[in-house]
Amino acid sequence: MPQVALADYLESGAYDSHLRGIRRIFEENLARMTRTIEASFPADTKVSRPAGGFVLWLELPRRFDSRALFDEALEEGICFAPGDVFSASRRFRNCMRLSAGHAWDDRMEDGVRRLGRLARALPAGQQALVNG
């Protein structure tokens, strides 16, 4: 029975329509998030968007340690993925991944703005990267 229902749903075109709508929403979210990052983060921050998803990869200036920023952000209720979790050799410590897969609203925009302010205000001692 579940297979028949799923087959009917797929055949109706509703799933394709759903996917088109989700892709449009993610595209809008990514554009809004990118604009907010460009306005809020340190000037040398680079933003790239891996193909086919709803995440942004940020490369902060080399002096940044995204783990230190992560700790500060968590205290403010903001969560992101520090770049070094994507490397066994602790590379990408000055990088982070942000998800745009949630509904974009004032709360999300405010969180990205606050994260940018935290990145700009991170004390120099916490910006030094550890070799390795």
C-alpha positions in Angstrom: 0.0 0.0 0.0 2.7 2.6 0.9 4.5 1.8 -2.4 1.3 2.4 -4.4 0.7 5.7 -2.6 4.2 6.8 -3.3 4.0 5.8 -7.0 0.8 7.8 -7.3 2.4 10.8 -5.7 5.4 10.6 -8.0 3.3 10.1 -11.0 1.1 13.1 -10.2 4.0 15.6 -10.6 3.5 16.9 -7.1 7.0 15.8 -6.0 8.7 17.6 -8.9 6.7 20.7 -8.1 7.7 20.4 -4.4 11.4 20.1 -5.4 11.2 23.2 -7.7 9.7 25.1 -4.8 12.3 24.0 -2.3 15.1 24.8 -4.7 13.7 28.3 -5.2 13.5 28.8 -1.4 17.0 27.6 -0.8 18.3 29.8 -3.6 16.6 32.8 -2.0 17.9 31.8 1.5 21.4 31.5 0.1 21.3 34.9 -1.6 19.9 36.6 1.6 22.5 34.9 3.8 25.3 35.9 1.4 24.2 39.5 1.5 24.0 39.5 5.3 27.5 37.9 5.5 29.0 40.5 3.1 27.5 43.3 5.3 28.4 41.8 8.7 31.6 39.7 8.6 35.2 41.0 8.3 36.0 42.5 4.9 38.4 39.7 3.9 35.8 36.9 4.4 35.3 34.8 1.3 32.0 33.1 0.7 31.6 30.1 -1.6 28.6 27.8 -2.2 29.2 24.2 -2.9 27.1 23.0 -5.8 23.8 21.3 -5.2 23.1 22.2 -1.6 21.9 24.8 0.9 25.1 25.5 2.7 27.7 28.3 2.4 31.4 27.8 3.1 33.1 30.8 4.6 36.8 31.4 4.6 37.7 34.0 7.2 41.1 35.8 7.2 44.0 33.4 8.1 44.3 34.7 11.7 40.9 33.4 12.7 40.2 30.3 14.7 36.7 29.2 14.0 36.7 27.1 17.2 37.1 30.2 19.3 34.3 31.9 17.4 32.2 28.7 17.7 32.5 28.9 21.5 31.5 32.5 21.6 28.6 32.0 19.2 27.2 29.1 21.2 27.0 31.3 24.3 24.7 33.5 22.2 22.6 30.6 20.9 24.2 30.6 17.4 25.5 27.4 15.9 27.6 26.7 12.9 30.1 24.0 11.8 33.7 25.0 12.4 35.9 24.3 9.4 38.3 21.9 11.1 35.5 19.3 11.6 35.9 18.6 7.9 39.6 17.7 8.1 41.4 15.0 10.0 44.6 17.2 9.9 42.9 20.3 11.6 43.0 22.2 8.3 40.4 24.9 7.6 40.5 26.3 11.1 39.8 29.7 9.7 36.7 28.4 7.9 33.1 27.6 8.7 30.0 26.2 7.2 26.6 27.8 7.5 23.3 26.2 6.6 20.6 28.1 4.8 18.2 25.1 5.0 15.9 26.7 7.5 13.2 29.3 6.9 14.8 32.7 6.5 13.2 35.1 8.9 14.3 38.0 11.1 15.7 35.6 13.7 18.0 33.9 11.1 19.1 37.3 9.7 19.8 38.6 13.2 21.8 35.4 14.1 24.0 35.8 11.0 24.5 39.5 11.7 25.5 38.8 15.3 27.9 36.0 14.2 29.5 38.5 11.9 29.9 41.0 14.7 31.4 38.3 16.9 33.9 37.5 14.1 34.9 41.1 13.8 35.3 41.5 17.6 37.1 38.3 18.3 40.1 39.2 20.5 43.5 39.0 18.7 44.7 36.3 21.0 41.8 34.1 19.8 42.4 34.9 16.2 45.9 33.3 16.1 45.8 29.9 14.3 47.5 26.9 15.8 50.1 25.4 13.5 49.0 22.1 12.0 
